[in-house]
Amino acid sequence: MTEYAKSVFSNGDLLREKLALYIKTPSKVELYAKDCEKFFKAGNGEKLVIDGTTFSFWGFLGTIFFLIYRKIYWLAGLIIAFIILSAIIFPDTNDTVDRIIRIGISALCGVFSRYCICLRFLKILELQDDEMLVKKGGVNYFA
């Protein structure tokens, strides 16, 4: 984490200002700001570390669609690839086992999605360019 990013994460008002540029959903800025502050505090002010206390019901219910909506494409692609490969490798899987796997994926997405959003925000923030926050942030309405 760069010194610039540390200074933004250390200043609550500045963090909210930068998140507002990135999130583009005013009602969600405070939610993600609190999560980013938790992750930053868990990393002792040096990095973002998941603390296990956040959960996104939208991440749980929407899973892949939520990740695409928040532009976490790499994780959405990974989940899609896992589902496709597991269906190819284990074509005769019991329906109960299949449901358990999908609920597990949804639960993991619910736990990790906010962390992934904060991590993506951090990576773009480290470019020190507010225009990039605006350009690469926001949501994908296609989802």
KEDREN-412029 format. One record per residue: residue number from 0; y, z, x of N, C-alpha, C in turn. Coordinates in steps of 0.001 Angstrom, whole numbers, plus 500000, padded with zeros to 6 digits. Example, Ala and Ser with C-alpha at 12.3 -4.5 7.8 and 13.67 -1.06 7.14 Angstrom:
BEGIN
volo	ny	nz	nx	cay	caz	cax	cy	cz	cx
0	494310	507800	513190	495500	507800	512300	496700	507800	513200
1	497750	507080	512850	498940	507140	513670	500030	507870	512900
This chain:
BEGIN
volo	ny	nz	nx	cay	caz	cax	cy	cz	cx
0	498830	500000	500838	500000	500000	500000	501243	500000	500891
1	502149	499099	500599	503367	498993	501400	504332	500132	501088
2	505276	500341	501976	506295	501375	501763	507133	501057	500520
3	507374	499777	500301	508122	499370	499102	507374	499798	497843
4	506081	499517	497786	505279	499894	496617	505240	501410	496456
5	505119	502128	497567	505116	503599	497493	506423	504114	496917
6	507531	503493	497321	508833	503939	496812	508962	503669	495311
7	508405	502546	494853	508446	502238	493421	507571	503217	492647
8	506362	503476	493136	505446	504381	492439	505934	505832	492489
9	506743	506167	493474	507282	507531	493591	508464	507778	492665
10	509130	506727	492255	510314	506835	491402	509933	506393	489988
11	509828	507343	489067	509384	507052	487709	510229	506026	486983
12	511548	506113	487130	512434	505162	486447	512267	503752	487004
13	512182	503642	488322	512001	502334	488948	510633	501748	488597
14	509613	502592	488552	508277	502138	488163	508306	501557	486759
15	508950	502239	485843	509032	501759	484463	509832	500457	484373
16	510865	500340	485198	511665	499115	485217	510815	497927	485690
17	510066	498132	486760	509225	497050	487298	508059	496743	486351
18	507487	497787	485750	506402	497566	484789	506890	496798	483565
19	508117	497063	483144	508673	496338	481997	508752	494840	482291
20	509077	494500	483538	509099	493086	483927	507691	492500	483903
21	506722	493292	484350	505351	492824	484476	504597	492818	483140
22	504652	493908	482415	503863	494055	481186	504384	493173	480063
23	505701	493116	479911	506359	492328	478863	505969	492774	477456
24	505470	493969	477334	505181	494576	476040	505872	495940	476064
25	507106	496013	475573	507893	497244	475715	507183	498510	475229
26	506402	498396	474175	505730	499581	473635	504618	500089	474543
27	504176	499293	475490	503070	499685	476376	503524	500123	477769
28	504796	499970	478068	505295	500289	479407	505034	501753	479753
29	505350	502653	478845	505172	504088	479111	503701	504432	479329
30	502820	503837	478548	501377	504070	478679	500885	503683	480070
31	501242	502477	480509	500795	502010	481817	501515	502737	482956
32	502758	503158	482719	503481	503912	483743	502786	505246	483998
33	502386	505920	482938	501675	507194	483101	500352	506995	483829
34	499652	505902	483495	498379	505612	484171	498608	505319	485647
35	499616	504499	485952	499915	504181	487350	500275	505442	488128
36	501045	506322	487499	501401	507580	488159	500167	508448	488416
37	499235	508469	487454	497984	509231	487644	497176	508680	488813
38	497033	507354	488852	496247	506727	489908	496898	506933	491269
39	498227	506868	491310	498974	507074	492555	498829	508526	493024
40	498913	509456	492095	498756	510873	492433	497329	511157	492905
41	496341	510531	492264	494938	510716	492671	494698	510172	494078
42	495473	509179	494489	495374	508613	495830	496278	509305	496827
43	496777	510479	496484	497639	511287	497360	498897	510545	497815
44	499410	509683	496957	500635	508976	497289	500471	507891	498336
45	499230	507529	498638	498964	506504	499653	498342	505237	499074
46	497627	505381	497968	496951	504239	497347	496662	504585	495896
47	496174	503608	495153	495771	503854	493774	494274	504164	493756
48	493937	505282	493137	492539	505698	493032	492269	506034	491575
49	491194	505493	491042	490848	505781	489648	490428	507240	489539
50	490955	507907	488527	490666	509326	488383	489670	509622	487265
51	489267	508618	486531	488243	508790	485505	488740	509405	484207
52	490050	509611	484067	490547	510236	482848	491204	509243	481897
53	491241	507983	482245	491852	506996	481363	490766	506234	480624
54	491092	505860	479405	490176	505053	478610	491005	504178	477691
55	490672	502911	477651	491365	501958	476801	490437	501543	475660
56	490824	501908	474434	490016	501488	473294	490066	499978	473115
57	491218	499361	473427	491312	497908	473365	490406	497277	474417
58	490339	497884	475592	489428	497398	476624	487981	497534	476190
59	487664	498631	475513	486300	498852	475014	485960	497874	473895
60	486852	497733	472930	486564	496880	471779	486689	495388	472103
61	487660	495029	472922	487903	493623	473193	487199	493087	474419
62	486828	493944	475320	486169	493656	476590	486727	492396	477237
63	485999	491296	477180	486386	490060	477863	487731	489548	477346
64	487926	489606	476037	489170	489100	475466	490367	489947	475904
65	490181	491267	476010	491248	492133	476486	491589	491819	477941
66	490570	491601	478759	490808	491288	480171	491549	489963	480324
67	491171	488982	479530	491869	487694	479571	493290	487859	479045
68	493457	488642	477993	494785	488903	477427	495719	489516	478464
69	495209	490422	479279	496009	491077	480312	495927	490371	481666
70	495337	489183	481706	495262	488315	482880	494447	488906	484031
71	493381	489610	483700	492439	490105	484703	491251	489133	484671
72	491524	487900	485064	490554	486817	484931	489304	487026	485777
73	489461	487560	486976	488317	487702	487872	487267	488632	487268
74	487692	489711	486634	486734	490645	486043	486100	490063	484782
75	486902	489356	483988	486359	488690	482801	485303	487662	483216
76	485590	486897	484265	484631	485907	484768	483369	486559	485304
77	483531	487679	485974	482378	488413	486501	481475	488905	485368
78	482069	489417	484320	481288	489898	483177	480578	488739	482480
79	481289	487629	482291	480670	486451	481667	479504	485962	482514
80	479697	485889	483823	478625	485448	484723	477439	486405	484655
81	477692	487708	484610	476616	488694	484517	475819	488511	483227
82	476511	488318	482117	475832	488140	480829	474993	486871	480832
83	475543	485795	481351	474807	484522	481393	473602	484629	482318
84	473810	485179	483512	472694	485315	484458	471609	486253	483940
85	471986	487333	483297	470970	488246	482766	470181	487586	481642
86	470837	486730	480853	470125	486007	479797	469164	484971	480380
87	469532	484375	481515	468660	483383	482164	467499	484069	482869
88	467783	485152	483590	466757	485841	484361	465785	486605	483461
89	466312	487216	482419	465487	487999	481495	465619	487448	480077
90	465028	486274	479810	465223	485646	478501	464538	486385	477346
91	463535	487165	477627	462793	487838	476560	463182	489306	476422
92	464425	489620	476723	464884	491002	476647	464891	491466	475197
93	464435	492675	474995	464443	493307	473689	465885	493390	473179
94	466090	493199	471877	467438	493254	471303	468104	494603	471534
95	467339	495663	471492	467894	496999	471716	468421	497132	473139
96	467655	496659	474097	468078	496706	475498	469329	495850	475688
97	469358	494698	475055	470511	493809	475144	471763	494492	474589
98	471639	495157	473462	472783	495875	472875	473244	497009	473772
99	472307	497726	474366	472658	498831	475266	473430	498310	476463
100	472996	497181	477018	473700	496579	478160	475113	496179	477761
101	475267	495566	476616	476600	495123	476173	477516	496304	475850
102	476963	497368	475275	477773	498565	475026	478168	499200	476354
103	477253	499188	477319	477569	499704	478654	478685	498921	479310
104	478649	497597	479189	479713	496746	479736	481037	497068	479048
105	481008	497238	477736	482229	497574	476995	482782	498934	477419
106	481884	499902	477610	482319	501238	478032	482949	501180	479424
107	482329	500456	480332	482893	500318	481677	484250	499627	481636
108	484365	498635	480786	485645	497935	480642	486692	498895	480079
109	486308	499728	479136	487236	500710	478584	487733	501686	479633
110	486858	502067	480550	487214	503037	481593	488041	502386	482703
111	487672	501194	483127	488289	500581	484307	489422	499598	484022
112	489626	499184	482781	490605	498122	482514	492033	498531	482859
113	492441	499742	482520	493814	500170	482857	494010	500261	484369
114	492972	500699	485066	493056	500753	486526	493224	499340	487087
115	492468	498396	486565	492570	497014	487034	493956	496440	486766
116	494546	496790	485635	495894	496317	485312	496900	496901	486303
117	496787	498186	486589	497695	498824	487552	497490	498259	488956
118	496252	497966	489307	495949	497399	490617	496541	495997	490754
119	496433	495190	489698	497019	493845	489720	498544	493934	489812
120	499111	494874	489074	500555	495107	489152	500964	495449	490577
121	500202	496310	491232	500492	496705	492607	500471	495505	493542
122	499453	494665	493413	499341	493501	494303	500528	492558	494146
123	500984	492366	492922	502132	491495	492691	503417	492194	493127
124	503498	493505	492908	504665	494287	493314	504873	494227	494819
125	503797	494210	495576	503891	494188	497036	504513	492905	497572
126	504631	491886	496735	505322	490656	497140	506833	490870	497184
127	507304	491974	496607	508713	492355	496567	509582	491266	495940
128	509080	490675	494879	509792	489600	494211	509689	489819	492702
129	510808	490191	492087	510809	490448	490648	510466	489199	489842
130	510806	488031	490358	510472	486786	489667	508964	486599	489582
131	508244	487025	490623	506782	486928	490595	506197	487913	489577
132	506808	489092	489445	506365	490051	488423	506479	489430	487036
133	507583	488749	486806	507801	488115	485509	506843	486946	485317
134	506688	486133	486356	505863	484923	486268	504374	485243	486116
135	503875	486160	486924	502447	486459	486924	502059	487566	485948
136	503063	488228	485395	502799	489313	484456	502678	488797	483040
137	502861	489709	482103	502799	489342	480699	501381	489283	480190
138	501221	488568	479119	499916	488470	478490	499556	487004	478258
139	498279	486781	478081	497780	485445	477774	497480	485416	476281
140	498344	484775	475514	498167	484761	474069	496975	483918	473631
141	496437	483114	474518	495252	482318	474192	494081	483225	473817
142	494000	484384	474486	492905	485313	474215	493055	485905	472831
